[in-house]
Amino acid sequence: MDVGGGSGGLIRAVLAKEPQLSGAIFDLPEVIDRNQELYEADAVLKKCEFHPGDFFSSISEGADIYMFRNIIHDWDDKRSINILKNCERACQTGGKVLLLEYLIPEGNIPFAGKWLDLMMLVGPGGQERTEEEYRVLLESADLEVTNIIPTATEMSIIEAQPK
């Protein structure tokens, strides 16, 4: 399930590469309504399930994997923990959470995520975080980091599961 999946770019990329999987998009009702024509026009996306909701209230149950791309960085720690606790409650036994985010490296080296950190601070009030800050955040939501996966970009995949 792509949580905050919007127009479906992430879930589409996953399902195009692994067509035997099934997928779902969870987002606000108005976002799903606004993108309905796009979903129906795309052979991959029209096979998805669509779950309208608000991740501050709850997240649909039943997915094996809950993916968040550039979602948690939008919010301060309190709101992020709320979202992640709702995800933890939605996870079935063996369910996983994948956060696709920038991990701010230690030290004073150039890194694109540092600019994004400034934009998050000025815009929605969120922030980019270090690996340790994500570990603490996830721990606060009763989730345990099981893996950090680097990608070909400056983003990383933080894998977690309920404790």
C-alpha atoms as an extended CHARMM CRD file, in Angstrom:
* protein
*
       163  EXT
         1         1  MET       CA              0.0000000000        0.0000000000        0.0000000000  PROA      1               0.0000000000
         2         2  ASP       CA              1.3210000000        3.3860000000       -1.0270000000  PROA      2               0.0000000000
         3         3  VAL       CA              0.3070000000        5.6580000000        1.8710000000  PROA      3               0.0000000000
         4         4  GLY       CA             -0.1600000000        9.2190000000        0.6720000000  PROA      4               0.0000000000
         5         5  GLY       CA              0.1640000000        7.7570000000       -2.8230000000  PROA      5               0.0000000000
         6         6  GLY       CA             -1.3500000000       10.6770000000       -4.7160000000  PROA      6               0.0000000000
         7         7  SER       CA             -1.2010000000       10.1030000000       -8.4530000000  PROA      7               0.0000000000
         8         8  GLY       CA              0.2690000000        6.6280000000       -7.9750000000  PROA      8               0.0000000000
         9         9  GLY       CA              3.8280000000        7.0900000000       -9.2360000000  PROA      9               0.0000000000
        10        10  LEU       CA              5.4870000000        4.9060000000       -6.6030000000  PROA      10              0.0000000000
        11        11  ILE       CA              3.0180000000        2.0210000000       -6.6490000000  PROA      11              0.0000000000
        12        12  ARG       CA              2.9790000000        2.1330000000      -10.4540000000  PROA      12              0.0000000000
        13        13  ALA       CA              6.7800000000        1.7730000000      -10.5830000000  PROA      13              0.0000000000
        14        14  VAL       CA              6.6740000000       -1.1790000000       -8.1640000000  PROA      14              0.0000000000
        15        15  LEU       CA              3.8450000000       -2.9710000000       -9.9720000000  PROA      15              0.0000000000
        16        16  ALA       CA              5.3250000000       -2.3650000000      -13.4250000000  PROA      16              0.0000000000
        17        17  LYS       CA              8.5230000000       -4.0820000000      -12.2610000000  PROA      17              0.0000000000
        18        18  GLU       CA              6.7230000000       -6.8280000000      -10.2980000000  PROA      18              0.0000000000
        19        19  PRO       CA              3.3590000000       -7.3950000000      -12.0740000000  PROA      19              0.0000000000
        20        20  GLN       CA              2.5060000000      -10.4690000000       -9.9600000000  PROA      20              0.0000000000
        21        21  LEU       CA              2.0230000000       -8.1740000000       -6.9410000000  PROA      21              0.0000000000
        22        22  SER       CA             -1.1660000000       -6.3210000000       -6.1460000000  PROA      22              0.0000000000
        23        23  GLY       CA             -1.2280000000       -2.7660000000       -4.9150000000  PROA      23              0.0000000000
        24        24  ALA       CA             -3.2970000000       -0.1310000000       -3.2000000000  PROA      24              0.0000000000
        25        25  ILE       CA             -3.2190000000        3.6180000000       -2.8130000000  PROA      25              0.0000000000
        26        26  PHE       CA             -4.2520000000        5.2370000000        0.4580000000  PROA      26              0.0000000000
        27        27  ASP       CA             -4.8640000000        8.9800000000        0.3450000000  PROA      27              0.0000000000
        28        28  LEU       CA             -7.3860000000       11.6620000000        1.1570000000  PROA      28              0.0000000000
        29        29  PRO       CA            -10.7600000000       11.1340000000       -0.5560000000  PROA      29              0.0000000000
        30        30  GLU       CA            -10.3680000000       14.3130000000       -2.5980000000  PROA      30              0.0000000000
        31        31  VAL       CA             -6.9350000000       13.2010000000       -3.8410000000  PROA      31              0.0000000000
        32        32  ILE       CA             -8.2900000000        9.8500000000       -4.9730000000  PROA      32              0.0000000000
        33        33  ASP       CA            -11.2770000000       11.5420000000       -6.6420000000  PROA      33              0.0000000000
        34        34  ARG       CA             -9.0280000000       14.0820000000       -8.3790000000  PROA      34              0.0000000000
        35        35  ASN       CA             -6.8150000000       11.3240000000       -9.8110000000  PROA      35              0.0000000000
        36        36  GLN       CA             -9.5680000000        8.8750000000      -10.8040000000  PROA      36              0.0000000000
        37        37  GLU       CA             -9.2440000000        9.5280000000      -14.5550000000  PROA      37              0.0000000000
        38        38  LEU       CA             -5.4790000000        9.0370000000      -14.3500000000  PROA      38              0.0000000000
        39        39  TYR       CA             -5.9100000000        5.7420000000      -12.4860000000  PROA      39              0.0000000000
        40        40  GLU       CA             -8.4700000000        4.4490000000      -14.9710000000  PROA      40              0.0000000000
        41        41  ALA       CA             -6.3540000000        5.4320000000      -18.0000000000  PROA      41              0.0000000000
        42        42  ASP       CA             -3.3020000000        3.5230000000      -16.7490000000  PROA      42              0.0000000000
        43        43  ALA       CA             -3.2710000000       -0.2610000000      -17.2300000000  PROA      43              0.0000000000
        44        44  VAL       CA             -1.1400000000       -0.7790000000      -14.1120000000  PROA      44              0.0000000000
        45        45  LEU       CA             -2.9440000000        1.6450000000      -11.8030000000  PROA      45              0.0000000000
        46        46  LYS       CA             -6.4550000000        0.5930000000      -12.6970000000  PROA      46              0.0000000000
        47        47  LYS       CA             -5.7080000000       -2.8030000000      -11.1210000000  PROA      47              0.0000000000
        48        48  CYS       CA             -5.0190000000       -1.1320000000       -7.7600000000  PROA      48              0.0000000000
        49        49  GLU       CA             -7.3770000000       -0.8340000000       -4.8490000000  PROA      49              0.0000000000
        50        50  PHE       CA             -8.0900000000        2.6820000000       -3.6260000000  PROA      50              0.0000000000
        51        51  HSD       CA             -8.5280000000        3.4590000000        0.0530000000  PROA      51              0.0000000000
        52        52  PRO       CA             -9.7500000000        6.9510000000        0.8950000000  PROA      52              0.0000000000
        53        53  GLY       CA             -8.8240000000        8.1150000000        4.3600000000  PROA      53              0.0000000000
        54        54  ASP       CA             -6.7600000000       10.4120000000        6.5400000000  PROA      54              0.0000000000
        55        55  PHE       CA             -3.5340000000        8.9250000000        7.8980000000  PROA      55              0.0000000000
        56        56  PHE       CA             -3.8310000000       11.1480000000       10.9800000000  PROA      56              0.0000000000
        57        57  SER       CA             -6.9580000000        9.1610000000       11.9410000000  PROA      57              0.0000000000
        58        58  SER       CA             -6.2180000000        5.6290000000       10.7360000000  PROA      58              0.0000000000
        59        59  ILE       CA             -4.7020000000        3.6460000000        7.8830000000  PROA      59              0.0000000000
        60        60  SER       CA             -6.4320000000        0.7580000000        6.1120000000  PROA      60              0.0000000000
        61        61  GLU       CA             -5.4580000000       -2.6780000000        7.3860000000  PROA      61              0.0000000000
        62        62  GLY       CA             -4.4510000000       -5.7160000000        5.3870000000  PROA      62              0.0000000000
        63        63  ALA       CA             -1.3620000000       -4.7310000000        3.3910000000  PROA      63              0.0000000000
        64        64  ASP       CA              1.8600000000       -6.6980000000        3.6250000000  PROA      64              0.0000000000
        65        65  ILE       CA              3.9250000000       -3.5540000000        3.0200000000  PROA      65              0.0000000000
        66        66  TYR       CA              3.1190000000        0.0790000000        3.7830000000  PROA      66              0.0000000000
        67        67  MET       CA              5.2350000000        2.4680000000        1.7080000000  PROA      67              0.0000000000
        68        68  PHE       CA              5.6920000000        6.1570000000        2.4740000000  PROA      68              0.0000000000
        69        69  ARG       CA              7.6890000000        8.2330000000       -0.0310000000  PROA      69              0.0000000000
        70        70  ASN       CA              8.5160000000       11.7520000000        1.1020000000  PROA      70              0.0000000000
        71        71  ILE       CA              5.6070000000       11.7310000000        3.5360000000  PROA      71              0.0000000000
        72        72  ILE       CA              7.0610000000       11.6210000000        7.0380000000  PROA      72              0.0000000000
        73        73  HSD       CA              9.4900000000       14.4690000000        6.3110000000  PROA      73              0.0000000000
        74        74  ASP       CA              6.4840000000       16.7860000000        5.8460000000  PROA      74              0.0000000000
        75        75  TRP       CA              5.5780000000       16.6350000000        9.5260000000  PROA      75              0.0000000000
        76        76  ASP       CA              7.0130000000       17.4500000000       12.9270000000  PROA      76              0.0000000000
        77        77  ASP       CA              7.8310000000       14.5990000000       15.3060000000  PROA      77              0.0000000000
        78        78  LYS       CA              4.4380000000       14.5910000000       17.0590000000  PROA      78              0.0000000000
        79        79  ARG       CA              2.4490000000       14.3120000000       13.8110000000  PROA      79              0.0000000000
        80        80  SER       CA              4.9370000000       11.8530000000       12.3150000000  PROA      80              0.0000000000
        81        81  ILE       CA              4.6240000000        9.5740000000       15.3400000000  PROA      81              0.0000000000
        82        82  ASN       CA              0.8320000000        9.7760000000       15.0530000000  PROA      82              0.0000000000
        83        83  ILE       CA              0.9790000000        8.6650000000       11.4000000000  PROA      83              0.0000000000
        84        84  LEU       CA              3.4520000000        5.8910000000       12.1740000000  PROA      84              0.0000000000
        85        85  LYS       CA              1.4150000000        4.6280000000       15.1530000000  PROA      85              0.0000000000
        86        86  ASN       CA             -1.6200000000        4.4120000000       12.8740000000  PROA      86              0.0000000000
        87        87  CYS       CA              0.5020000000        2.4220000000       10.4340000000  PROA      87              0.0000000000
        88        88  GLU       CA              1.7790000000        0.1580000000       13.2030000000  PROA      88              0.0000000000
        89        89  ARG       CA             -1.8370000000       -0.5960000000       14.1790000000  PROA      89              0.0000000000
        90        90  ALA       CA             -2.7180000000       -1.3440000000       10.5410000000  PROA      90              0.0000000000
        91        91  CYS       CA              0.1570000000       -3.7970000000       10.0320000000  PROA      91              0.0000000000
        92        92  GLN       CA             -0.8240000000       -7.4400000000       10.0760000000  PROA      92              0.0000000000
        93        93  THR       CA              1.5150000000      -10.0360000000       11.5540000000  PROA      93              0.0000000000
        94        94  GLY       CA              4.6670000000       -9.8420000000        9.5030000000  PROA      94              0.0000000000
        95        95  GLY       CA              3.7240000000       -6.5010000000        7.9270000000  PROA      95              0.0000000000
        96        96  LYS       CA              6.5060000000       -4.0830000000        7.0360000000  PROA      96              0.0000000000
        97        97  VAL       CA              6.8280000000       -0.3330000000        6.7780000000  PROA      97              0.0000000000
        98        98  LEU       CA              9.0790000000        1.2450000000        4.1570000000  PROA      98              0.0000000000
        99        99  LEU       CA             10.0060000000        4.9130000000        4.4520000000  PROA      99              0.0000000000
       100       100  LEU       CA             11.6280000000        6.3760000000        1.3400000000  PROA      100             0.0000000000
       101       101  GLU       CA             13.3360000000        9.4790000000        2.6590000000  PROA      101             0.0000000000
       102       102  TYR       CA             16.5940000000       11.4010000000        2.6550000000  PROA      102             0.0000000000
       103       103  LEU       CA             18.8560000000       10.4550000000        5.5530000000  PROA      103             0.0000000000
       104       104  ILE       CA             20.9120000000       13.4880000000        6.4940000000  PROA      104             0.0000000000
       105       105  PRO       CA             24.5270000000       12.3460000000        6.8640000000  PROA      105             0.0000000000
       106       106  GLU       CA             26.6820000000       13.3060000000        9.8100000000  PROA      106             0.0000000000
       107       107  GLY       CA             29.1540000000       16.1180000000        9.2760000000  PROA      107             0.0000000000
       108       108  ASN       CA             29.2180000000       19.0900000000        6.9890000000  PROA      108             0.0000000000
       109       109  ILE       CA             29.2250000000       17.5250000000        3.5350000000  PROA      109             0.0000000000
       110       110  PRO       CA             27.1060000000       18.6900000000        0.6000000000  PROA      110             0.0000000000
       111       111  PHE       CA             23.8170000000       16.7880000000        0.4250000000  PROA      111             0.0000000000
       112       112  ALA       CA             20.5830000000       17.6400000000       -1.4160000000  PROA      112             0.0000000000
       113       113  GLY       CA             18.4810000000       16.6480000000        1.5810000000  PROA      113             0.0000000000
       114       114  LYS       CA             19.9010000000       19.5820000000        3.5580000000  PROA      114             0.0000000000
       115       115  TRP       CA             18.2580000000       22.0150000000        1.1290000000  PROA      115             0.0000000000
       116       116  LEU       CA             15.0460000000       20.0500000000        1.3580000000  PROA      116             0.0000000000
       117       117  ASP       CA             15.3130000000       20.3110000000        5.1440000000  PROA      117             0.0000000000
       118       118  LEU       CA             15.1770000000       24.1010000000        4.8510000000  PROA      118             0.0000000000
       119       119  MET       CA             12.1360000000       23.8950000000        2.5530000000  PROA      119             0.0000000000
       120       120  MET       CA             10.3440000000       21.5810000000        4.9860000000  PROA      120             0.0000000000
       121       121  LEU       CA             11.0520000000       23.9660000000        7.8480000000  PROA      121             0.0000000000
       122       122  VAL       CA              9.7170000000       26.9790000000        5.9340000000  PROA      122             0.0000000000
       123       123  GLY       CA              6.8030000000       25.1320000000        4.2820000000  PROA      123             0.0000000000
       124       124  PRO       CA              4.7910000000       22.4890000000        6.1160000000  PROA      124             0.0000000000
       125       125  GLY       CA              6.9020000000       22.5660000000        9.2800000000  PROA      125             0.0000000000
       126       126  GLY       CA              8.5150000000       19.1700000000        8.7900000000  PROA      126             0.0000000000
       127       127  GLN       CA             12.1560000000       18.2210000000        8.6020000000  PROA      127             0.0000000000
       128       128  GLU       CA             14.6650000000       15.8700000000        7.0900000000  PROA      128             0.0000000000
       129       129  ARG       CA             16.2160000000       13.5700000000        9.6710000000  PROA      129             0.0000000000
       130       130  THR       CA             19.3720000000       11.5980000000       10.3430000000  PROA      130             0.0000000000
       131       131  GLU       CA             19.3230000000        7.8180000000       10.5830000000  PROA      131             0.0000000000
       132       132  GLU       CA             19.3580000000        8.0600000000       14.3710000000  PROA      132             0.0000000000
       133       133  GLU       CA             16.4560000000       10.5320000000       14.3700000000  PROA      133             0.0000000000
       134       134  TYR       CA             14.4060000000        8.1300000000       12.2200000000  PROA      134             0.0000000000
       135       135  ARG       CA             15.2730000000        5.2590000000       14.5420000000  PROA      135             0.0000000000
       136       136  VAL       CA             14.0210000000        7.2660000000       17.5470000000  PROA      136             0.0000000000
       137       137  LEU       CA             10.8900000000        8.3690000000       15.6720000000  PROA      137             0.0000000000
       138       138  LEU       CA             10.0230000000        4.8180000000       14.6350000000  PROA      138             0.0000000000
       139       139  GLU       CA             10.7930000000        3.4790000000       18.1210000000  PROA      139             0.0000000000
       140       140  SER       CA              8.3370000000        6.0500000000       19.5270000000  PROA      140             0.0000000000
       141       141  ALA       CA              5.6620000000        4.5400000000       17.2620000000  PROA      141             0.0000000000
       142       142  ASP       CA              6.4060000000        0.9600000000       18.4340000000  PROA      142             0.0000000000
       143       143  LEU       CA              8.2270000000        0.1630000000       15.1850000000  PROA      143             0.0000000000
       144       144  GLU       CA             11.6950000000       -1.3310000000       14.9650000000  PROA      144             0.0000000000
       145       145  VAL       CA             14.1330000000       -0.5060000000       12.1630000000  PROA      145             0.0000000000
       146       146  THR       CA             15.1840000000       -3.7750000000       10.5180000000  PROA      146             0.0000000000
       147       147  ASN       CA             17.1930000000       -2.4580000000        7.5840000000  PROA      147             0.0000000000
       148       148  ILE       CA             18.4870000000        0.7080000000        5.9310000000  PROA      148             0.0000000000
       149       149  ILE       CA             18.7630000000        0.2800000000        2.1770000000  PROA      149             0.0000000000
       150       150  PRO       CA             20.7420000000        2.8030000000        0.1300000000  PROA      150             0.0000000000
       151       151  THR       CA             19.4530000000        3.5620000000       -3.3630000000  PROA      151             0.0000000000
       152       152  ALA       CA             21.0550000000        4.8840000000       -6.5430000000  PROA      152             0.0000000000
       153       153  THR       CA             19.8100000000        8.3320000000       -5.4810000000  PROA      153             0.0000000000
       154       154  GLU       CA             20.4270000000       10.2660000000       -2.2690000000  PROA      154             0.0000000000
       155       155  MET       CA             17.2690000000        8.7220000000       -0.8130000000  PROA      155             0.0000000000
       156       156  SER       CA             17.3260000000        5.6680000000        1.4050000000  PROA      156             0.0000000000
       157       157  ILE       CA             14.7180000000        3.0610000000        2.2400000000  PROA      157             0.0000000000
       158       158  ILE       CA             14.1690000000        2.6160000000        5.9610000000  PROA      158             0.0000000000
       159       159  GLU       CA             12.5540000000       -0.7370000000        6.6290000000  PROA      159             0.0000000000
       160       160  ALA       CA             10.7070000000       -1.2410000000        9.9040000000  PROA      160             0.0000000000
       161       161  GLN       CA              8.2010000000       -3.5890000000       11.4590000000  PROA      161             0.0000000000
       162       162  PRO       CA              6.0590000000       -3.6850000000       14.5780000000  PROA      162             0.0000000000
       163       163  LYS       CA              7.9180000000       -4.7650000000       17.7020000000  PROA      163             0.0000000000
